[in-house]
Amino acid sequence: MTPDELLTAYDDQLRTDAEMARAREVTRIGPLLCAVFDHGGFVSYHDLGGVEGDELDDLIERAVAHYRDDTDVASFEWKSRGHDLPADLGDRLVAHGFEAEPVETVMIGEASLLAVDVPLDETPAGPVVVRRIEPGPDAEGDITRMLEAQESIFGTGRGPSVASSMAELASGGSEFWVAEVGGRVVAGGRLTPVAGTEFAGIWGGSTLPDHRGRGIYRALVSARAASAMERGVRFIHSDCTDMSRPILERSGLRAVTSTTPYVWSR
């Protein structure tokens, strides 16, 4: 498929109610879907329907007022995409008190391109073990260690909580995968199939700095893609940093657009 065809599938299948499936509540404000998740608020939409200028300012203010007055969230994210119109959306969000976070690239491709064997050499601390976290008595400790490793890398303070991750694990909504060396979690990530679509997302992929360059991230991606295929998933999508983009591109994923999170905080 061409990048344009992949982008059309992304817009039509993911930028819908499917993106809000795990929200505690969702309020529609014009073209916006304004959700509240355990980790905060989240705004998305298929498109803005031609809204611009003063009308767009009013729409932004209505979203801010909703989260400020009608919810208890400390912050919410307005997820913009690089191909969205109007072009001055980002400037208008900043004018309303939002802060832009780093731009990421939206990558999409066939899961079969990622599900390949990735040889892993033994490290000085021992072999690399890639495994899925299964429900059970050890799950909470595993997820805690995984999230702590991710927070040490990303440092946003806005990631999922242990409680919400445990609930997601119990429901089967997401799979949680880790790579360990000597019993230490050195990398981790989630696989989240999107019900009613051909997609699954790979999220939170990260490797501790002292274990990079060993193929661990690629092995985690491969394991998640293989599991996605067993679920009947066709496409994998990911919002990736400049660090992970080259790895996904070498695997055959295509860059289809960019995404910039704009965050409003009380």
Buried (B, 14 or more C-beta within 10 A) or exposed (E): EEEEEBBEBBBEBBBBEEBBBBBEEBBEBBBBBBBBBBBBBBBBBBEBEEBBEEEBBEBBEEBBEBBEEEBEBEBBBBBBBBEBEBEEBBEBBEEBEBEBBEBBBBBBBBBBBBBBEBEBEEBEEEEBEBEEBEEEEEBBEBBBBBBEBBBEBEEEEBBBEBEBBBBBBEEEBBBBBBBBBEEBBBBBBBBBBBEEBBBBBBBBBBBBEEBBEBBBBBBBBBBBBBBBBEEEBBBBBBBBBEEBBEBBBEBBBBBBBBBBBBBBEE
